[in-house]
Amino acid sequence: MTKGSRRLPFVASAALLAMVAASAGCADVSGQALQQDVAQLRQDVNSLTLAVHRGRGDTDTVVGQLDRRTREQGADTAKQIAALSARLDALSGEVARVTARVDELSQRVDSLGRSAPSGGASPIPPPSRSGAPAPPVATAPRAPGSGGTAEESYQAAYLDFSKGLYPLAVSGFRDFLRRFPDSALADSAQYWIGEAYFSMARATASQPDKSRENLEQAVQEFRKVMVAYPRGSKVPTALYKEALALVELKQTALAQARLQYLVEHFPQSEEAPLAKERLASLKE
């Protein structure tokens, strides 16, 4: 064997080792590239997860804000409704008083037009409830020791009420009831006593204790209308106003009972629709 032939196996072995080394190097490069791709994918997934969490947090924040705004708007609406309802009650009372005053003046004008030649004016009928015919006026004889008829005594007390002189009106109507207990105007006189106390409660709103005292007295006086004059024309009105006073006294259950009684026993009265509306608002 020649010297060159002896080197041939060594050359072949070296070439084979070089090929194996080259293959290993390629494998290492491919593995590193794959690891980099996996790492990039993991980074992308983490970014997406973070974006999802942030989006969910923003959504929850917006939903919470909308829910809070909805509740606040609902509370504001309820306050506005309550304020409007109170204002409506006050306006209803004012309308009733103005209407009664207009009725009185109208009747006075009619009486003057029909006055006798001697110039004496006929008795003035009492003020009526809004929209209702005036109750018949009974001619009463002069009370012993007094200087006026039942009609004159009633009108004097009502005049004090129309001027806002509520304590004087209460005194005048009580004197009327004492002197003329059987008059056809007795139930109206008792009703206006309740109205006077109700008005005094509104006038003393800045003095909570005094206002409450007047409201409690108004409830008692309105209740007397039904107890003492169950067939009187003022019973439905007194029931309704008693319920309003009870509402202001925060006695809601009792107010509902009075309104329900009014609706059931006086369905044709002017106050029945008002009582139904008030009942619905109290049950909400």
Order of alpha helices (4+ residues) and beta strands (2+ residues): alpha-alpha-alpha-alpha-alpha-alpha-alpha-alpha
